[in-house]
Amino acid sequence: MELNNKSAIVTGGSVGIGAAIALDLAQNGVNVAINYRKHIDEANKIVEQIKKMGRKGIAIQADVISFADAEKMVQTALKEFGRLDILVNNAGINQDAVVWKMTEEQWDSVIEINLKGCFNYIRSVTPIFKNQNYGKIVNITSINGLRGKFGQSNYSASKAGIIGLTKSVARELGKFNINVNAVAPGLIETDMVVHSPEEVKQKALSEIVLGRIGKPEEVAWVVTFLCSDKARHLTGEVIKVDGGQYI
């Protein structure tokens, strides 16, 4: 993938899709910094695996809704690795409820973490990427940001916002040789899905043309491709990894 000696930040990289992305990037020669808010043990385990691959890895305590934390993490990663080439905005949560029962806190927390978190890190890495005339930004959205979903107005709005953010920033940064894309997973085998009600899983599974739940590494492979120079003429795109669930 021509990624040897590149360096990356992956937010939410201690568990689930984020962990798979961090590990696949490392497998392809990338030094990786991940953040954690609570999952310190999980984050340290991912870092250990990255180091076993012969790459540098660090875990940094940082809350994605904090602009100051984002700035600090970016500078820490830059100092540790000596360069920064890739940003993957993966951190996200869901707090589902129908709109007439949704609380202000549920709305605000999902929008802040999922959408503002993306802005915080994009804003923090952009001066570095501009100065070196190179950078790859991949934002993890969702097919529900493209179509909406019952009981997920906050989540779907945040993920739709990420798509708008991706396309706008791609326009702004293209002249600096910075590629900005988004990946939209469908139903993926993460803790969030495993612990969801069986009827919810079965309904989603019935939509999937390929007839199975996706694996985190299948999302990671697409992200790694977008971070490579094999995707150098792709920007502003939203690539679905959903087994045909959106069709």
C-alpha positions as CSV (number, residue, x, y, z in Angstrom):
1,M,0.0,0.0,0.0
2,E,3.1,2.3,-0.1
3,L,2.4,3.5,3.5
4,N,5.8,2.6,5.0
5,N,7.0,5.3,7.5
6,K,3.8,7.3,7.4
7,S,2.2,8.3,10.7
8,A,-1.5,8.5,11.6
9,I,-4.0,9.5,14.3
10,V,-7.0,7.3,14.7
11,T,-9.7,8.6,17.1
12,G,-11.7,6.0,18.9
13,G,-8.9,3.6,18.1
14,S,-9.1,1.4,21.2
15,V,-12.1,-0.7,20.3
16,G,-14.3,-1.9,17.4
17,I,-13.9,-0.4,14.0
18,G,-11.3,2.1,15.2
19,A,-9.1,-0.7,16.6
20,A,-9.3,-2.6,13.3
21,I,-8.3,0.5,11.4
22,A,-5.3,1.2,13.7
23,L,-4.1,-2.3,13.4
24,D,-4.5,-2.5,9.6
25,L,-2.7,0.8,9.1
26,A,0.2,-0.5,11.3
27,Q,0.2,-3.8,9.3
28,N,0.8,-1.7,6.2
29,G,3.7,0.2,7.8
30,V,2.1,3.2,9.6
31,N,3.0,4.5,13.0
32,V,-0.3,5.0,14.8
33,A,-1.5,7.2,17.7
34,I,-4.9,6.4,19.2
35,N,-6.9,8.3,21.8
36,Y,-9.0,7.0,24.7
37,R,-11.3,8.5,27.2
38,K,-12.1,5.6,29.4
39,H,-10.8,2.4,27.7
40,I,-7.2,2.7,28.8
41,D,-6.6,-1.1,29.0
42,E,-8.0,-1.7,25.6
43,A,-6.0,1.2,24.2
44,N,-2.8,-0.2,25.7
45,K,-3.5,-3.6,24.2
46,I,-3.8,-2.1,20.7
47,V,-0.6,-0.2,21.1
48,E,1.2,-3.4,22.2
49,Q,-0.1,-5.1,19.0
50,I,1.1,-2.1,16.9
51,K,4.6,-2.3,18.4
52,K,4.7,-6.1,17.8
53,M,4.3,-5.3,14.1
54,G,7.5,-3.2,14.3
55,R,5.7,0.2,14.2
56,K,5.5,3.0,16.7
57,G,2.3,3.2,18.7
58,I,1.0,5.5,21.4
59,A,-2.2,5.9,23.3
60,I,-3.2,9.4,24.5
61,Q,-6.0,10.3,26.8
62,A,-8.1,12.8,24.9
63,D,-11.8,13.7,24.8
64,V,-12.7,14.3,21.1
65,I,-15.2,17.1,22.1
66,S,-12.4,19.1,23.5
67,F,-10.6,21.3,21.0
68,A,-7.7,21.7,23.4
69,D,-7.3,17.9,23.8
70,A,-7.3,17.6,20.0
71,E,-4.6,20.1,19.6
72,K,-2.5,18.5,22.3
73,M,-2.9,15.0,20.8
74,V,-1.9,16.2,17.4
75,Q,1.2,17.9,18.7
76,T,2.1,14.9,20.8
77,A,1.8,12.6,17.9
78,L,3.9,14.9,15.7
79,K,6.6,15.1,18.3
80,E,6.6,11.3,18.9
81,F,6.6,10.3,15.2
82,G,8.4,13.3,13.6
83,R,5.7,13.6,11.0
84,L,2.0,13.3,10.6
85,D,0.3,12.2,7.3
86,I,-3.0,10.6,8.1
87,L,-6.1,11.4,10.2
88,V,-8.9,9.0,10.7
89,N,-11.9,10.4,12.5
90,N,-13.7,7.3,13.9
91,A,-14.8,8.2,17.4
92,G,-18.5,8.1,17.8
93,I,-21.5,7.1,20.0
94,N,-25.2,6.5,19.7
95,Q,-28.0,7.3,22.1
96,D,-31.1,6.2,20.4
97,A,-34.6,7.4,21.0
98,V,-37.6,8.5,19.0
99,V,-37.6,12.3,18.6
100,W,-40.5,12.9,20.9
101,K,-38.7,11.1,23.7
102,M,-35.1,12.3,23.0
103,T,-33.6,14.5,25.6
104,E,-31.5,17.6,25.0
105,E,-28.5,15.8,26.5
106,Q,-28.9,12.8,24.1
107,W,-29.0,15.2,21.2
108,D,-26.1,17.3,22.3
109,S,-23.7,14.5,23.3
110,V,-24.1,12.6,20.0
111,I,-23.7,15.8,17.9
112,E,-20.7,16.9,19.9
113,I,-18.8,13.6,19.9
114,N,-19.6,12.5,16.4
115,L,-19.6,15.8,14.5
116,K,-17.7,18.4,16.5
117,G,-15.1,15.7,17.3
118,C,-14.4,15.4,13.5
119,F,-14.0,19.2,13.2
120,N,-11.7,19.5,16.2
121,Y,-9.2,17.0,14.7
122,I,-9.5,18.3,11.1
123,R,-8.8,21.8,12.3
124,S,-5.8,20.7,14.3
125,V,-4.1,18.7,11.6
126,T,-4.8,21.0,8.7
127,P,-1.9,23.5,9.3
128,I,0.5,20.6,9.3
129,F,-0.9,19.0,6.2
130,K,-1.0,22.3,4.4
131,N,2.6,23.1,5.2
132,Q,3.9,19.8,3.9
133,N,1.5,19.9,0.9
134,Y,0.3,16.3,1.8
135,G,-2.3,14.6,3.9
136,K,-5.0,12.0,4.0
137,I,-8.2,12.5,6.0
138,V,-10.9,9.8,6.3
139,N,-14.1,10.4,8.3
140,I,-16.2,7.5,9.4
141,T,-19.9,8.2,8.8
142,S,-22.7,5.7,8.4
143,I,-25.3,4.6,5.8
144,N,-27.8,6.1,8.2
145,G,-26.3,9.5,7.5
146,L,-27.3,9.0,3.9
147,R,-30.8,7.6,4.5
148,G,-31.9,8.3,8.1
149,K,-33.1,5.7,10.6
150,F,-36.1,5.4,12.9
151,G,-35.0,6.3,16.5
152,Q,-31.7,7.7,15.4
153,S,-32.4,11.3,14.5
154,N,-29.4,12.5,16.5
155,Y,-27.0,9.9,15.2
156,S,-28.2,10.2,11.6
157,A,-28.0,14.0,11.7
158,S,-24.4,13.8,13.1
159,K,-23.4,11.3,10.4
160,A,-25.0,13.4,7.7
161,G,-23.1,16.4,9.0
162,I,-19.9,14.4,8.7
163,I,-20.7,13.9,5.0
164,G,-21.2,17.6,4.4
165,L,-18.1,18.4,6.4
166,T,-16.1,15.9,4.3
167,K,-17.2,17.4,1.0
168,S,-16.7,21.0,2.1
169,V,-13.2,20.3,3.5
170,A,-12.3,18.3,0.4
171,R,-13.0,21.4,-1.7
172,E,-11.0,23.7,0.6
173,L,-7.9,21.5,0.9
174,G,-7.6,19.9,-2.5
175,K,-5.2,22.6,-3.7
176,F,-2.8,21.5,-0.9
177,N,-2.7,17.9,-2.1
178,I,-4.9,16.8,0.8
179,N,-7.4,14.0,0.1
180,V,-10.6,14.1,2.3
181,N,-13.0,11.1,2.1
182,A,-15.6,9.4,4.1
183,V,-16.5,5.7,4.7
184,A,-20.1,4.8,5.5
185,P,-20.4,1.4,7.2
186,G,-23.6,-0.5,7.4
187,L,-24.2,-3.2,10.0
188,I,-20.8,-4.2,11.4
189,E,-20.0,-6.7,14.1
190,T,-19.0,-4.4,17.0
191,D,-20.0,-4.3,20.6
192,M,-22.7,-1.8,19.8
193,V,-24.3,-4.3,17.4
194,V,-23.7,-7.4,19.4
195,H,-25.6,-5.9,22.4
196,S,-28.5,-4.5,20.4
197,P,-31.9,-6.2,20.6
198,E,-32.1,-9.4,18.4
199,E,-35.1,-8.1,16.5
200,V,-33.2,-5.0,15.5
201,K,-30.2,-7.0,14.3
202,Q,-32.5,-9.4,12.3
203,K,-34.3,-6.5,10.6
204,A,-31.0,-4.9,9.6
205,L,-29.6,-8.3,8.5
206,S,-32.7,-8.7,6.2
207,E,-31.6,-5.6,4.3
208,I,-28.1,-6.8,3.5
209,V,-27.8,-8.2,0.0
210,L,-24.7,-10.3,0.9
211,G,-26.7,-11.9,3.8
212,R,-24.2,-11.3,6.6
213,I,-23.0,-8.8,9.1
214,G,-19.8,-7.0,8.1
215,K,-16.5,-7.3,10.0
216,P,-14.6,-4.4,11.4
217,E,-11.5,-5.3,9.3
218,E,-13.6,-5.0,6.1
219,V,-14.1,-1.3,6.9
220,A,-10.4,-1.0,7.9
221,W,-9.3,-2.3,4.5
222,V,-11.2,0.5,2.7
223,V,-9.8,3.1,5.0
224,T,-6.2,1.9,4.5
225,F,-6.8,2.1,0.7
226,L,-8.0,5.7,1.0
227,C,-4.9,6.6,3.1
228,S,-2.6,5.2,0.4
229,D,-1.4,6.9,-2.8
230,K,-3.4,4.4,-4.8
231,A,-6.4,6.6,-3.9
232,R,-4.6,9.9,-4.7
233,H,-7.3,10.9,-7.2
234,L,-10.2,10.3,-4.9
235,T,-11.5,13.1,-2.7
236,G,-14.9,14.2,-1.4
237,E,-16.2,10.7,-1.8
238,V,-18.4,8.6,0.5
239,I,-17.8,4.9,0.1
240,K,-20.3,2.5,1.6
241,V,-19.1,-0.7,3.2
242,D,-22.4,-2.3,3.9
243,G,-22.8,-5.5,1.9
244,G,-25.5,-3.8,-0.2
245,Q,-27.6,-2.8,2.8
246,Y,-28.2,0.7,1.4
247,I,-29.4,-0.5,-2.0
